[in-house]
Amino acid sequence: MRCLLSLPLCLMMACLPEKPIGVEDREPVDDTSSSSDDSSGGDDDTGAPVDADGDGVSAATDCDDNDASRYPGADEVCDGEDQDCDEEIDEDAIDRVTTYADEDEDGFGDPAAPIVACEPPAGAVDNAEDCDDGDAEVNPDGVETCDGRDEDCDGEFDEGLTADAETFYADGDGDGYGDPNLSVQACAAPSGYLSQAGDCDDGDAGVNPDATEVCGGADENCDGETDEGPPIDATLFYIDDDGDGFGDAAKTTRACALTAGLSEDDTDCDDGDPTSFPGASDGATTL
């Protein structure tokens, strides 16, 4: 009855579309989501933790989410930065260097005093070869001297050609004189060696500078001559100046052998006249 009364109005409403003209189909908007960029460590739009630098640590616990080398547990390196997020810098850095204290300033470090740091302190050295860091004369370059110390840090003392070593000579025959051709340098005489040389035959105890010369053609006293002196066992001879075979009793000498100008007879009464001798006859000539 109502449409009959308003027939034109009813016909017009029936022809209208179900949605307003120009409005497309679309999903309802979720008013609860946030459109802001969460850079303070929150979740992203999907609910996943934010990790801007991709180092595997969320922004919530990373001390620098823009640097992948900085995160809790990272290796600390010597660069003035806090890699492991513990608010300390360069501690226990993996690239620290080891040096050694050099208290005596001889260029060699004390192995008992290592220094591990990013920046070694002044005076530290990169070796640990000093065996006494309190004495600048003791180090691998030290010169060994006769003082009971190990100046060159080789584990021995007073060895080798020390600066003040003495020369000692082998005394093979035990006569108190050493062989000048067989010597050693040392602080003290080794067994069988002595400081006095001069032996010209270290295989014969009767031959040395203090030995007594004897006849036999050897140089017992090492003076470079033989049977000189004369030797202790030399024979007494008389001088025979005139060569008549008879010597002058007043003129004697000792020698190892009878030679020209000598005689075993001392009965010449005129050793200046070869015609005058015991047994000569008047007008006799030289023998």
Buried (B, 14 or more C-beta within 10 A) or exposed (E): EEEEEEEEEEEEEEEEEEEEEEEEEEEEEEEEEEEEEEEEBBEEEEEEEBBBBEBEBBBEEBBBBEBBEBBEEBEBBBEEBBBBBBEEBBEEBEEBBEBBBBBBEBBBBBBEBEBEBBEBEEEBBEBBBBBBBEBBEBBBEBEBBBEEBBBBBEEEBBBEEBEEBBBBBBBBBEBBBBBBEBBBEBBEBEEEBBEEBBBBBBEBBEBBBEBEBBBEEBBBBBEEEBBEBBBEEBBEBBBBBBEBBBBBBEBEBBBBEEEEEBBEBBEBEEBEBBBBBEEBEEEEEEE
